[in-house]
Amino acid sequence: MRNPARIYRIVNLFARLWQMQPDSRFFQLIEWVNEMAKESFKKDDLFFVEDDDLKIFLDNLIKQQENKKQ
């Protein structure tokens, strides 16, 4: 069984990204992350991306966005 704690770790990363872009609507945020992830993972279908890999991607995306603000 997968660790249920992963849910909050990933959802909290999405929340951090959304707070960085508060004018975005939820599905705008999801679509933006989806397009960035497709490019990063070099896949059109992200169905099989593991949660640990997604977490690493989201951590890096947050760092990129923080660096842009500086």
mmCIF file of the N, C-alpha and C atoms, coordinates in Angstrom:
data_MODEL
# 
_entry.id   MODEL 
# 
loop_
_atom_site.group_PDB 
_atom_site.id 
_atom_site.type_symbol 
_atom_site.label_atom_id 
_atom_site.label_alt_id 
_atom_site.label_comp_id 
_atom_site.label_asym_id 
_atom_site.label_entity_id 
_atom_site.label_seq_id 
_atom_site.pdbx_PDB_ins_code 
_atom_site.Cartn_x 
_atom_site.Cartn_y 
_atom_site.Cartn_z 
_atom_site.occupancy 
_atom_site.B_iso_or_equiv 
_atom_site.pdbx_formal_charge 
_atom_site.auth_seq_id 
_atom_site.auth_comp_id 
_atom_site.auth_asym_id 
_atom_site.auth_atom_id 
_atom_site.pdbx_PDB_model_num 
ATOM 1   N N  . MET A 1 1  ? 0.832  -1.179 0.000   1.00 0.00 ? 1  MET A N  1 
ATOM 2   C CA . MET A 1 1  ? 0.000  0.000  0.000   1.00 0.00 ? 1  MET A CA 1 
ATOM 3   C C  . MET A 1 1  ? 0.878  1.244  0.000   1.00 0.00 ? 1  MET A C  1 
ATOM 4   N N  . ARG A 1 2  ? 0.465  2.219  -0.780  1.00 0.00 ? 2  ARG A N  1 
ATOM 5   C CA . ARG A 1 2  ? 1.212  3.479  -0.839  1.00 0.00 ? 2  ARG A CA 1 
ATOM 6   C C  . ARG A 1 2  ? 0.990  4.281  0.437   1.00 0.00 ? 2  ARG A C  1 
ATOM 7   N N  . ASN A 1 3  ? 1.992  5.043  0.797   1.00 0.00 ? 3  ASN A N  1 
ATOM 8   C CA . ASN A 1 3  ? 1.947  5.845  2.006   1.00 0.00 ? 3  ASN A CA 1 
ATOM 9   C C  . ASN A 1 3  ? 0.934  6.989  1.836   1.00 0.00 ? 3  ASN A C  1 
ATOM 10  N N  . PRO A 1 4  ? -0.124 7.016  2.642   1.00 0.00 ? 4  PRO A N  1 
ATOM 11  C CA . PRO A 1 4  ? -1.123 8.080  2.519   1.00 0.00 ? 4  PRO A CA 1 
ATOM 12  C C  . PRO A 1 4  ? -0.565 9.478  2.815   1.00 0.00 ? 4  PRO A C  1 
ATOM 13  N N  . ALA A 1 5  ? 0.545  9.566  3.518   1.00 0.00 ? 5  ALA A N  1 
ATOM 14  C CA . ALA A 1 5  ? 1.129  10.874 3.829   1.00 0.00 ? 5  ALA A CA 1 
ATOM 15  C C  . ALA A 1 5  ? 1.572  11.605 2.567   1.00 0.00 ? 5  ALA A C  1 
ATOM 16  N N  . ARG A 1 6  ? 1.806  10.849 1.494   1.00 0.00 ? 6  ARG A N  1 
ATOM 17  C CA . ARG A 1 6  ? 2.237  11.465 0.241   1.00 0.00 ? 6  ARG A CA 1 
ATOM 18  C C  . ARG A 1 6  ? 1.174  12.426 -0.288  1.00 0.00 ? 6  ARG A C  1 
ATOM 19  N N  . ILE A 1 7  ? -0.085 12.155 0.025   1.00 0.00 ? 7  ILE A N  1 
ATOM 20  C CA . ILE A 1 7  ? -1.186 12.984 -0.472  1.00 0.00 ? 7  ILE A CA 1 
ATOM 21  C C  . ILE A 1 7  ? -1.016 14.421 0.008   1.00 0.00 ? 7  ILE A C  1 
ATOM 22  N N  . TYR A 1 8  ? -0.805 14.598 1.294   1.00 0.00 ? 8  TYR A N  1 
ATOM 23  C CA . TYR A 1 8  ? -0.671 15.941 1.849   1.00 0.00 ? 8  TYR A CA 1 
ATOM 24  C C  . TYR A 1 8  ? 0.613  16.620 1.394   1.00 0.00 ? 8  TYR A C  1 
ATOM 25  N N  . ARG A 1 9  ? 1.678  15.837 1.242   1.00 0.00 ? 9  ARG A N  1 
ATOM 26  C CA . ARG A 1 9  ? 2.932  16.434 0.764   1.00 0.00 ? 9  ARG A CA 1 
ATOM 27  C C  . ARG A 1 9  ? 2.731  17.035 -0.624  1.00 0.00 ? 9  ARG A C  1 
ATOM 28  N N  . ILE A 1 10 ? 2.068  16.306 -1.502  1.00 0.00 ? 10 ILE A N  1 
ATOM 29  C CA . ILE A 1 10 ? 1.880  16.789 -2.873  1.00 0.00 ? 10 ILE A CA 1 
ATOM 30  C C  . ILE A 1 10 ? 0.836  17.896 -2.933  1.00 0.00 ? 10 ILE A C  1 
ATOM 31  N N  . VAL A 1 11 ? -0.265 17.739 -2.238  1.00 0.00 ? 11 VAL A N  1 
ATOM 32  C CA . VAL A 1 11 ? -1.307 18.771 -2.243  1.00 0.00 ? 11 VAL A CA 1 
ATOM 33  C C  . VAL A 1 11 ? -0.757 20.075 -1.662  1.00 0.00 ? 11 VAL A C  1 
ATOM 34  N N  . ASN A 1 12 ? 0.066  19.988 -0.636  1.00 0.00 ? 12 ASN A N  1 
ATOM 35  C CA . ASN A 1 12 ? 0.658  21.191 -0.055  1.00 0.00 ? 12 ASN A CA 1 
ATOM 36  C C  . ASN A 1 12 ? 1.601  21.893 -1.032  1.00 0.00 ? 12 ASN A C  1 
ATOM 37  N N  . LEU A 1 13 ? 2.277  21.129 -1.867  1.00 0.00 ? 13 LEU A N  1 
ATOM 38  C CA . LEU A 1 13 ? 3.128  21.742 -2.886  1.00 0.00 ? 13 LEU A CA 1 
ATOM 39  C C  . LEU A 1 13 ? 2.277  22.483 -3.912  1.00 0.00 ? 13 LEU A C  1 
ATOM 40  N N  . PHE A 1 14 ? 1.152  21.890 -4.293  1.00 0.00 ? 14 PHE A N  1 
ATOM 41  C CA . PHE A 1 14 ? 0.236  22.588 -5.196  1.00 0.00 ? 14 PHE A CA 1 
ATOM 42  C C  . PHE A 1 14 ? -0.284 23.867 -4.543  1.00 0.00 ? 14 PHE A C  1 
ATOM 43  N N  . ALA A 1 15 ? -0.563 23.813 -3.256  1.00 0.00 ? 15 ALA A N  1 
ATOM 44  C CA . ALA A 1 15 ? -1.041 25.000 -2.536  1.00 0.00 ? 15 ALA A CA 1 
ATOM 45  C C  . ALA A 1 15 ? 0.025  26.095 -2.549  1.00 0.00 ? 15 ALA A C  1 
ATOM 46  N N  . ARG A 1 16 ? 1.271  25.723 -2.349  1.00 0.00 ? 16 ARG A N  1 
ATOM 47  C CA . ARG A 1 16 ? 2.360  26.718 -2.387  1.00 0.00 ? 16 ARG A CA 1 
ATOM 48  C C  . ARG A 1 16 ? 2.459  27.363 -3.757  1.00 0.00 ? 16 ARG A C  1 
ATOM 49  N N  . LEU A 1 17 ? 2.361  26.553 -4.802  1.00 0.00 ? 17 LEU A N  1 
ATOM 50  C CA . LEU A 1 17 ? 2.398  27.104 -6.155  1.00 0.00 ? 17 LEU A CA 1 
ATOM 51  C C  . LEU A 1 17 ? 1.229  28.047 -6.400  1.00 0.00 ? 17 LEU A C  1 
ATOM 52  N N  . TRP A 1 18 ? 0.056  27.671 -5.935  1.00 0.00 ? 18 TRP A N  1 
ATOM 53  C CA . TRP A 1 18 ? -1.135 28.489 -6.138  1.00 0.00 ? 18 TRP A CA 1 
ATOM 54  C C  . TRP A 1 18 ? -1.005 29.812 -5.391  1.00 0.00 ? 18 TRP A C  1 
ATOM 55  N N  . GLN A 1 19 ? -0.418 29.784 -4.207  1.00 0.00 ? 19 GLN A N  1 
ATOM 56  C CA . GLN A 1 19 ? -0.209 31.015 -3.450  1.00 0.00 ? 19 GLN A CA 1 
ATOM 57  C C  . GLN A 1 19 ? 0.755  31.952 -4.169  1.00 0.00 ? 19 GLN A C  1 
ATOM 58  N N  . MET A 1 20 ? 1.636  31.390 -4.972  1.00 0.00 ? 20 MET A N  1 
ATOM 59  C CA . MET A 1 20 ? 2.554  32.207 -5.762  1.00 0.00 ? 20 MET A CA 1 
ATOM 60  C C  . MET A 1 20 ? 1.841  32.851 -6.948  1.00 0.00 ? 20 MET A C  1 
ATOM 61  N N  . GLN A 1 21 ? 0.708  32.276 -7.335  1.00 0.00 ? 21 GLN A N  1 
ATOM 62  C CA . GLN A 1 21 ? -0.076 32.765 -8.470  1.00 0.00 ? 21 GLN A CA 1 
ATOM 63  C C  . GLN A 1 21 ? -1.541 32.890 -8.058  1.00 0.00 ? 21 GLN A C  1 
ATOM 64  N N  . PRO A 1 22 ? -1.844 33.736 -7.093  1.00 0.00 ? 22 PRO A N  1 
ATOM 65  C CA . PRO A 1 22 ? -3.197 33.781 -6.524  1.00 0.00 ? 22 PRO A CA 1 
ATOM 66  C C  . PRO A 1 22 ? -4.281 34.232 -7.494  1.00 0.00 ? 22 PRO A C  1 
ATOM 67  N N  . ASP A 1 23 ? -3.905 34.869 -8.592  1.00 0.00 ? 23 ASP A N  1 
ATOM 68  C CA . ASP A 1 23 ? -4.916 35.283 -9.567  1.00 0.00 ? 23 ASP A CA 1 
ATOM 69  C C  . ASP A 1 23 ? -5.350 34.144 -10.480 1.00 0.00 ? 23 ASP A C  1 
ATOM 70  N N  . SER A 1 24 ? -4.609 33.044 -10.441 1.00 0.00 ? 24 SER A N  1 
ATOM 71  C CA . SER A 1 24 ? -4.965 31.887 -11.273 1.00 0.00 ? 24 SER A CA 1 
ATOM 72  C C  . SER A 1 24 ? -6.151 31.145 -10.667 1.00 0.00 ? 24 SER A C  1 
ATOM 73  N N  . ARG A 1 25 ? -6.973 30.632 -11.557 1.00 0.00 ? 25 ARG A N  1 
ATOM 74  C CA . ARG A 1 25 ? -8.025 29.727 -11.107 1.00 0.00 ? 25 ARG A CA 1 
ATOM 75  C C  . ARG A 1 25 ? -7.407 28.331 -10.974 1.00 0.00 ? 25 ARG A C  1 
ATOM 76  N N  . PHE A 1 26 ? -8.077 27.451 -10.231 1.00 0.00 ? 26 PHE A N  1 
ATOM 77  C CA . PHE A 1 26 ? -7.513 26.140 -9.922  1.00 0.00 ? 26 PHE A CA 1 
ATOM 78  C C  . PHE A 1 26 ? -7.100 25.368 -11.176 1.00 0.00 ? 26 PHE A C  1 
ATOM 79  N N  . PHE A 1 27 ? -7.999 25.271 -12.146 1.00 0.00 ? 27 PHE A N  1 
ATOM 80  C CA . PHE A 1 27 ? -7.651 24.470 -13.322 1.00 0.00 ? 27 PHE A CA 1 
ATOM 81  C C  . PHE A 1 27 ? -6.635 25.162 -14.224 1.00 0.00 ? 27 PHE A C  1 
ATOM 82  N N  . GLN A 1 28 ? -6.506 26.472 -14.120 1.00 0.00 ? 28 GLN A N  1 
ATOM 83  C CA . GLN A 1 28 ? -5.410 27.142 -14.818 1.00 0.00 ? 28 GLN A CA 1 
ATOM 84  C C  . GLN A 1 28 ? -4.089 26.689 -14.219 1.00 0.00 ? 28 GLN A C  1 
ATOM 85  N N  . LEU A 1 29 ? -4.039 26.622 -12.889 1.00 0.00 ? 29 LEU A N  1 
ATOM 86  C CA . LEU A 1 29 ? -2.836 26.152 -12.208 1.00 0.00 ? 29 LEU A CA 1 
ATOM 87  C C  . LEU A 1 29 ? -2.528 24.709 -12.607 1.00 0.00 ? 29 LEU A C  1 
ATOM 88  N N  . ILE A 1 30 ? -3.534 23.860 -12.566 1.00 0.00 ? 30 ILE A N  1 
ATOM 89  C CA . ILE A 1 30 ? -3.336 22.443 -12.903 1.00 0.00 ? 30 ILE A CA 1 
ATOM 90  C C  . ILE A 1 30 ? -2.849 22.291 -14.346 1.00 0.00 ? 30 ILE A C  1 
ATOM 91  N N  . GLU A 1 31 ? -3.445 23.030 -15.252 1.00 0.00 ? 31 GLU A N  1 
ATOM 92  C CA . GLU A 1 31 ? -3.048 22.939 -16.666 1.00 0.00 ? 31 GLU A CA 1 
ATOM 93  C C  . GLU A 1 31 ? -1.614 23.435 -16.856 1.00 0.00 ? 31 GLU A C  1 
ATOM 94  N N  . TRP A 1 32 ? -1.267 24.520 -16.171 1.00 0.00 ? 32 TRP A N  1 
ATOM 95  C CA . TRP A 1 32 ? 0.096  25.045 -16.270 1.00 0.00 ? 32 TRP A CA 1 
ATOM 96  C C  . TRP A 1 32 ? 1.097  24.004 -15.755 1.00 0.00 ? 32 TRP A C  1 
ATOM 97  N N  . VAL A 1 33 ? 0.823  23.426 -14.591 1.00 0.00 ? 33 VAL A N  1 
ATOM 98  C CA . VAL A 1 33 ? 1.708  22.396 -14.028 1.00 0.00 ? 33 VAL A CA 1 
ATOM 99  C C  . VAL A 1 33 ? 1.759  21.192 -14.965 1.00 0.00 ? 33 VAL A C  1 
ATOM 100 N N  . ASN A 1 34 ? 0.623  20.807 -15.515 1.00 0.00 ? 34 ASN A N  1 
ATOM 101 C CA . ASN A 1 34 ? 0.564  19.676 -16.433 1.00 0.00 ? 34 ASN A CA 1 
ATOM 102 C C  . ASN A 1 34 ? 1.476  19.900 -17.642 1.00 0.00 ? 34 ASN A C  1 
ATOM 103 N N  . GLU A 1 35 ? 1.399  21.075 -18.238 1.00 0.00 ? 35 GLU A N  1 
ATOM 104 C CA . GLU A 1 35 ? 2.234  21.362 -19.406 1.00 0.00 ? 35 GLU A CA 1 
ATOM 105 C C  . GLU A 1 35 ? 3.711  21.382 -19.041 1.00 0.00 ? 35 GLU A C  1 
ATOM 106 N N  . MET A 1 36 ? 4.036  21.965 -17.897 1.00 0.00 ? 36 MET A N  1 
ATOM 107 C CA . MET A 1 36 ? 5.430  21.992 -17.446 1.00 0.00 ? 36 MET A CA 1 
ATOM 108 C C  . MET A 1 36 ? 5.929  20.571 -17.156 1.00 0.00 ? 36 MET A C  1 
ATOM 109 N N  . ALA A 1 37 ? 5.093  19.746 -16.562 1.00 0.00 ? 37 ALA A N  1 
ATOM 110 C CA . ALA A 1 37 ? 5.472  18.370 -16.235 1.00 0.00 ? 37 ALA A CA 1 
ATOM 111 C C  . ALA A 1 37 ? 5.668  17.538 -17.497 1.00 0.00 ? 37 ALA A C  1 
ATOM 112 N N  . LYS A 1 38 ? 4.792  17.703 -18.473 1.00 0.00 ? 38 LYS A N  1 
ATOM 113 C CA . LYS A 1 38 ? 4.952  16.969 -19.733 1.00 0.00 ? 38 LYS A CA 1 
ATOM 114 C C  . LYS A 1 38 ? 6.304  17.274 -20.357 1.00 0.00 ? 38 LYS A C  1 
ATOM 115 N N  . GLU A 1 39 ? 6.670  18.538 -20.324 1.00 0.00 ? 39 GLU A N  1 
ATOM 116 C CA . GLU A 1 39 ? 7.956  18.948 -20.880 1.00 0.00 ? 39 GLU A CA 1 
ATOM 117 C C  . GLU A 1 39 ? 9.114  18.364 -20.067 1.00 0.00 ? 39 GLU A C  1 
ATOM 118 N N  . SER A 1 40 ? 9.004  18.425 -18.761 1.00 0.00 ? 40 SER A N  1 
ATOM 119 C CA . SER A 1 40 ? 10.066 17.937 -17.890 1.00 0.00 ? 40 SER A CA 1 
ATOM 120 C C  . SER A 1 40 ? 10.244 16.420 -17.972 1.00 0.00 ? 40 SER A C  1 
ATOM 121 N N  . PHE A 1 41 ? 9.124  15.689 -17.949 1.00 0.00 ? 41 PHE A N  1 
ATOM 122 C CA . PHE A 1 41 ? 9.183  14.227 -17.994 1.00 0.00 ? 41 PHE A CA 1 
ATOM 123 C C  . PHE A 1 41 ? 9.298  13.689 -19.413 1.00 0.00 ? 41 PHE A C  1 
ATOM 124 N N  . LYS A 1 42 ? 9.169  14.593 -20.385 1.00 0.00 ? 42 LYS A N  1 
ATOM 125 C CA . LYS A 1 42 ? 9.226  14.214 -21.801 1.00 0.00 ? 42 LYS A CA 1 
ATOM 126 C C  . LYS A 1 42 ? 8.198  13.125 -22.129 1.00 0.00 ? 42 LYS A C  1 
ATOM 127 N N  . LYS A 1 43 ? 6.971  13.358 -21.618 1.00 0.00 ? 43 LYS A N  1 
ATOM 128 C CA . LYS A 1 43 ? 5.864  12.433 -21.840 1.00 0.00 ? 43 LYS A CA 1 
ATOM 129 C C  . LYS A 1 43 ? 4.602  13.237 -22.122 1.00 0.00 ? 43 LYS A C  1 
ATOM 130 N N  . ASP A 1 44 ? 3.769  12.733 -23.005 1.00 0.00 ? 44 ASP A N  1 
ATOM 131 C CA . ASP A 1 44 ? 2.473  13.363 -23.251 1.00 0.00 ? 44 ASP A CA 1 
ATOM 132 C C  . ASP A 1 44 ? 1.432  12.878 -22.250 1.00 0.00 ? 44 ASP A C  1 
ATOM 133 N N  . ASP A 1 45 ? 1.654  11.688 -21.714 1.00 0.00 ? 45 ASP A N  1 
ATOM 134 C CA . ASP A 1 45 ? 0.710  11.097 -20.774 1.00 0.00 ? 45 ASP A CA 1 
ATOM 135 C C  . ASP A 1 45 ? 1.420  10.912 -19.437 1.00 0.00 ? 45 ASP A C  1 
ATOM 136 N N  . LEU A 1 46 ? 0.948  11.619 -18.417 1.00 0.00 ? 46 LEU A N  1 
ATOM 137 C CA . LEU A 1 46 ? 1.600  11.577 -17.107 1.00 0.00 ? 46 LEU A CA 1 
ATOM 138 C C  . LEU A 1 46 ? 0.966  10.566 -16.160 1.00 0.00 ? 46 LEU A C  1 
ATOM 139 N N  . PHE A 1 47 ? 0.114  9.720  -16.678 1.00 0.00 ? 47 PHE A N  1 
ATOM 140 C CA . PHE A 1 47 ? -0.644 8.765  -15.866 1.00 0.00 ? 47 PHE A CA 1 
ATOM 141 C C  . PHE A 1 47 ? 0.257  7.883  -15.001 1.00 0.00 ? 47 PHE A C  1 
ATOM 142 N N  . PHE A 1 48 ? 1.414  7.511  -15.536 1.00 0.00 ? 48 PHE A N  1 
ATOM 143 C CA . PHE A 1 48 ? 2.277  6.566  -14.827 1.00 0.00 ? 48 PHE A CA 1 
ATOM 144 C C  . PHE A 1 48 ? 3.427  7.231  -14.072 1.00 0.00 ? 48 PHE A C  1 
ATOM 145 N N  . VAL A 1 49 ? 3.426  8.552  -13.984 1.00 0.00 ? 49 VAL A N  1 
ATOM 146 C CA . VAL A 1 49 ? 4.474  9.243  -13.225 1.00 0.00 ? 49 VAL A CA 1 
ATOM 147 C C  . VAL A 1 49 ? 4.272  8.929  -11.739 1.00 0.00 ? 49 VAL A C  1 
ATOM 148 N N  . GLU A 1 50 ? 5.328  8.493  -11.100 1.00 0.00 ? 50 GLU A N  1 
ATOM 149 C CA . GLU A 1 50 ? 5.253  8.141  -9.683  1.00 0.00 ? 50 GLU A CA 1 
ATOM 150 C C  . GLU A 1 50 ? 5.149  9.401  -8.831  1.00 0.00 ? 50 GLU A C  1 
ATOM 151 N N  . ASP A 1 51 ? 4.484  9.282  -7.703  1.00 0.00 ? 51 ASP A N  1 
ATOM 152 C CA . ASP A 1 51 ? 4.275  10.422 -6.815  1.00 0.00 ? 51 ASP A CA 1 
ATOM 153 C C  . ASP A 1 51 ? 5.598  10.993 -6.309  1.00 0.00 ? 51 ASP A C  1 
ATOM 154 N N  . ASP A 1 52 ? 6.574  10.146 -6.034  1.00 0.00 ? 52 ASP A N  1 
ATOM 155 C CA . ASP A 1 52 ? 7.878  10.644 -5.589  1.00 0.00 ? 52 ASP A CA 1 
ATOM 156 C C  . ASP A 1 52 ? 8.536  11.508 -6.663  1.00 0.00 ? 52 ASP A C  1 
ATOM 157 N N  . ASP A 1 53 ? 8.394  11.091 -7.914  1.00 0.00 ? 53 ASP A N  1 
ATOM 158 C CA . ASP A 1 53 ? 8.935  11.883 -9.024  1.00 0.00 ? 53 ASP A CA 1 
ATOM 159 C C  . ASP A 1 53 ? 8.176  13.201 -9.187  1.00 0.00 ? 53 ASP A C  1 
ATOM 160 N N  . LEU A 1 54 ? 6.867  13.157 -9.007  1.00 0.00 ? 54 LEU A N  1 
ATOM 161 C CA . LEU A 1 54 ? 6.063  14.377 -9.073  1.00 0.00 ? 54 LEU A CA 1 
ATOM 162 C C  . LEU A 1 54 ? 6.475  15.333 -7.962  1.00 0.00 ? 54 LEU A C  1 
ATOM 163 N N  . LYS A 1 55 ? 6.698  14.822 -6.765  1.00 0.00 ? 55 LYS A N  1 
ATOM 164 C CA . LYS A 1 55 ? 7.109  15.668 -5.642  1.00 0.00 ? 55 LYS A CA 1 
ATOM 165 C C  . LYS A 1 55 ? 8.419  16.374 -5.955  1.00 0.00 ? 55 LYS A C  1 
ATOM 166 N N  . ILE A 1 56 ? 9.375  15.656 -6.484  1.00 0.00 ? 56 ILE A N  1 
ATOM 167 C CA . ILE A 1 56 ? 10.664 16.256 -6.861  1.00 0.00 ? 56 ILE A CA 1 
ATOM 168 C C  . ILE A 1 56 ? 10.449 17.344 -7.911  1.00 0.00 ? 56 ILE A C  1 
ATOM 169 N N  . PHE A 1 57 ? 9.627  17.045 -8.912  1.00 0.00 ? 57 PHE A N  1 
ATOM 170 C CA . PHE A 1 57 ? 9.324  18.030 -9.952  1.00 0.00 ? 57 PHE A CA 1 
ATOM 171 C C  . PHE A 1 57 ? 8.699  19.284 -9.350  1.00 0.00 ? 57 PHE A C  1 
ATOM 172 N N  . LEU A 1 58 ? 7.704  19.114 -8.471  1.00 0.00 ? 58 LEU A N  1 
ATOM 173 C CA . LEU A 1 58 ? 7.018  20.258 -7.869  1.00 0.00 ? 58 LEU A CA 1 
ATOM 174 C C  . LEU A 1 58 ? 7.967  21.061 -6.981  1.00 0.00 ? 58 LEU A C  1 
ATOM 175 N N  . ASP A 1 59 ? 8.824  20.384 -6.219  1.00 0.00 ? 59 ASP A N  1 
ATOM 176 C CA . ASP A 1 59 ? 9.830  21.084 -5.405  1.00 0.00 ? 59 ASP A CA 1 
ATOM 177 C C  . ASP A 1 59 ? 10.701 21.971 -6.297  1.00 0.00 ? 59 ASP A C  1 
ATOM 178 N N  . ASN A 1 60 ? 11.148 21.420 -7.409  1.00 0.00 ? 60 ASN A N  1 
ATOM 179 C CA . ASN A 1 60 ? 11.993 22.171 -8.332  1.00 0.00 ? 60 ASN A CA 1 
ATOM 180 C C  . ASN A 1 60 ? 11.236 23.328 -8.980  1.00 0.00 ? 60 ASN A C  1 
ATOM 181 N N  . LEU A 1 61 ? 9.983  23.104 -9.315  1.00 0.00 ? 61 LEU A N  1 
ATOM 182 C CA . LEU A 1 61 ? 9.162  24.152 -9.919  1.00 0.00 ? 61 LEU A CA 1 
ATOM 183 C C  . LEU A 1 61 ? 8.971  25.310 -8.934  1.00 0.00 ? 61 LEU A C  1 
ATOM 184 N N  . ILE A 1 62 ? 8.747  24.995 -7.679  1.00 0.00 ? 62 ILE A N  1 
ATOM 185 C CA . ILE A 1 62 ? 8.613  26.031 -6.649  1.00 0.00 ? 62 ILE A CA 1 
ATOM 186 C C  . ILE A 1 62 ? 9.912  26.824 -6.533  1.00 0.00 ? 62 ILE A C  1 
ATOM 187 N N  . LYS A 1 63 ? 11.039 26.132 -6.522  1.00 0.00 ? 63 LYS A N  1 
ATOM 188 C CA . LYS A 1 63 ? 12.333 26.826 -6.447  1.00 0.00 ? 63 LYS A CA 1 
ATOM 189 C C  . LYS A 1 63 ? 12.529 27.757 -7.638  1.00 0.00 ? 63 LYS A C  1 
ATOM 190 N N  . GLN A 1 64 ? 12.169 27.291 -8.832  1.00 0.00 ? 64 GLN A N  1 
ATOM 191 C CA . GLN A 1 64 ? 12.266 28.134 -10.032 1.00 0.00 ? 64 GLN A CA 1 
ATOM 192 C C  . GLN A 1 64 ? 11.420 29.392 -9.900  1.00 0.00 ? 64 GLN A C  1 
ATOM 193 N N  . GLN A 1 65 ? 10.197 29.225 -9.412  1.00 0.00 ? 65 GLN A N  1 
ATOM 194 C CA . GLN A 1 65 ? 9.294  30.366 -9.266  1.00 0.00 ? 65 GLN A CA 1 
ATOM 195 C C  . GLN A 1 65 ? 9.813  31.333 -8.200  1.00 0.00 ? 65 GLN A C  1 
ATOM 196 N N  . GLU A 1 66 ? 10.375 30.810 -7.124  1.00 0.00 ? 66 GLU A N  1 
ATOM 197 C CA . GLU A 1 66 ? 10.940 31.677 -6.083  1.00 0.00 ? 66 GLU A CA 1 
ATOM 198 C C  . GLU A 1 66 ? 12.121 32.466 -6.631  1.00 0.00 ? 66 GLU A C  1 
ATOM 199 N N  . ASN A 1 67 ? 12.945 31.821 -7.438  1.00 0.00 ? 67 ASN A N  1 
ATOM 200 C CA . ASN A 1 67 ? 14.113 32.494 -8.025  1.00 0.00 ? 67 ASN A CA 1 
ATOM 201 C C  . ASN A 1 67 ? 13.687 33.589 -9.010  1.00 0.00 ? 67 ASN A C  1 
ATOM 202 N N  . LYS A 1 68 ? 12.573 33.395 -9.689  1.00 0.00 ? 68 LYS A N  1 
ATOM 203 C CA . LYS A 1 68 ? 12.078 34.407 -10.621 1.00 0.00 ? 68 LYS A CA 1 
ATOM 204 C C  . LYS A 1 68 ? 11.643 35.665 -9.890  1.00 0.00 ? 68 LYS A C  1 
ATOM 205 N N  . LYS A 1 69 ? 11.148 35.511 -8.674  1.00 0.00 ? 69 LYS A N  1 
ATOM 206 C CA . LYS A 1 69 ? 10.665 36.651 -7.902  1.00 0.00 ? 69 LYS A CA 1 
ATOM 207 C C  . LYS A 1 69 ? 11.790 37.469 -7.298  1.00 0.00 ? 69 LYS A C  1 
ATOM 208 N N  . GLN A 1 70 ? 12.985 36.891 -7.246  1.00 0.00 ? 70 GLN A N  1 
ATOM 209 C CA . GLN A 1 70 ? 14.116 37.595 -6.620  1.00 0.00 ? 70 GLN A CA 1 
ATOM 210 C C  . GLN A 1 70 ? 14.827 38.478 -7.599  1.00 0.00 ? 70 GLN A C  1 
# 
